[in-house]
């Protein structure tokens, strides 16, 4: 299977949500480019949660993303117990 990804200087072009020109295909790290991209490993660490969040929103209805501060606090409290 070959994907026809948009590329610039052999780097995959992504938007601000790390999505490529193919809907539902995301890319992060050293192999991507976007306006203002900084070639540091730390940039890739920041790109990962952006891509995961964008991808998750494709599978989880937006209404479920709307949580109150109290709900987030309870979730964080439960996660800290793990």
SVG drawing of the C-alpha trace seen along z (x, -y; Angstrom):
<svg xmlns="http://www.w3.org/2000/svg" viewBox="-22 -30 39 32">
<polyline fill="none" stroke="black" stroke-width="0.4" points="0.0,0.0 1.4,-3.4 0.2,-6.6 0.4,-9.8 1.5,-12.1 2.3,-15.7 6.1,-16.3 8.5,-19.1 12.3,-18.4 11.5,-14.7 9.5,-15.6 5.8,-14.9 3.7,-18.0 1.2,-18.1 -1.3,-20.7 -1.5,-22.1 -3.2,-18.9 -0.4,-16.7 -2.7,-15.4 -1.3,-14.8 -3.1,-15.6 -4.8,-12.2 -7.7,-12.5 -7.1,-10.2 -3.4,-9.8 -1.2,-11.6 2.6,-12.0 5.0,-13.4 8.7,-13.7 11.7,-14.2 10.0,-13.2 7.4,-16.0 7.3,-19.7 4.9,-22.5 5.2,-26.3 7.4,-27.2 8.7,-23.6 11.8,-23.5 14.1,-20.6 14.4,-19.5 13.6,-16.2 11.4,-18.1 9.2,-19.2 8.3,-15.5 7.3,-15.0 4.9,-17.9 3.6,-16.7 2.5,-13.3 -0.2,-14.5 -1.5,-16.8 -1.8,-14.0 -3.3,-11.6 -6.0,-14.1 -6.9,-14.9 -7.1,-11.2 -9.2,-10.4 -11.7,-13.1 -12.4,-11.1 -13.6,-8.2 -15.0,-9.8 -18.0,-12.1 -17.2,-15.7 -19.9,-15.9 -17.8,-13.4 -14.8,-15.8 -16.7,-18.5 -15.8,-18.0 -16.1,-20.3 -13.1,-21.2 -14.6,-19.0 -14.8,-16.0 -11.2,-16.5 -10.1,-16.8 -11.8,-13.5 -10.3,-11.8 -6.8,-13.0 -7.3,-11.8 -8.3,-8.3 -5.4,-8.2 -2.9,-9.1 -4.1,-6.0 -3.0,-3.6"/>
</svg>
